[in-house]
Structures are given as structure tokens and as C-alpha cells.
Amino acid sequence: MATLSDGFNSIRRCNCSYCRMRGAVIVAAETGGIEFLQGEEMLTDYRFNTGAARHFFCSRCGIATHLQRRSNPNLYGVNVACLDGVSPFDFAEVPVMDGVNHPNDTGGQARLAGMLRFIAAS
């Protein structure tokens, strides 16, 4: 269960090397805003590059559940596919943030890299 910081208004993806391959659509939840109903003991994390971001996943099935953000460690990014009744395909457009040129590396502002669009077959 997750208490989302701004509902689904914070939905996004990232184009950094890790997130690009993982492919999760995430929404923001503040620290303490995630409650695990089961399986928390199976979670493990992965860190890369600067080691600041923590990417959590299930050590049994490998599903990426959430991450602790590098840009703001007080926020988690929760994989929407791990929320009951929510699918990444529920969103017609998902902003893709420019993680390749991360603000912590460039000293600049967070930038939009593009939009991911889902168009259902008719």
C-alpha cells in the first residue's frame, strides 16, 4: 500500500541506463508513505553509478517494486504495476525524465526527455 504524494500527477519514467532497461512507470510517495502488506523480508536493493539511488526489487521473483530517489532521498518512486488495480497501460501518456543528464550531475534543472504514449488497439 502506498500513500502517493500527488496522486498520479507525479507519474513518470526515466531514461537513465538502469531505468531504461527496467521499464517501470513510477509515481511519488514520501518516505514512510509505503506499507508492505506481505513479502517485505524478500526485498533487496541495487545501487549503481553514484550509489545514491536505491532500486528495490523482490529477491524471489525479481519484480522492481520501488526506488529511493537520487534527486530527493525523501521521495520514493513506486512502480504503478505493484499497486492493486493499477497498470502502466492505464495512462495514455507518461512523461520520460532525462536521467542520462541527471540534475545532480549537471547542476541544472530536471528535464523532460520525451513522452511515452500508449495507444490501445481498436
Secondary structure, 3 states (H helix, E strand, C coil): CEEECCHHHHCEEECCHHHHHHCCCEEEEEEEEECCCCCHHHEEEECCCCCCCEEEEECCCCCEEEEECCCCCCEEEEEHHHCCCCCHHHCCEEEEECCCCCHHHHCCCCCEEEEEECCCCC
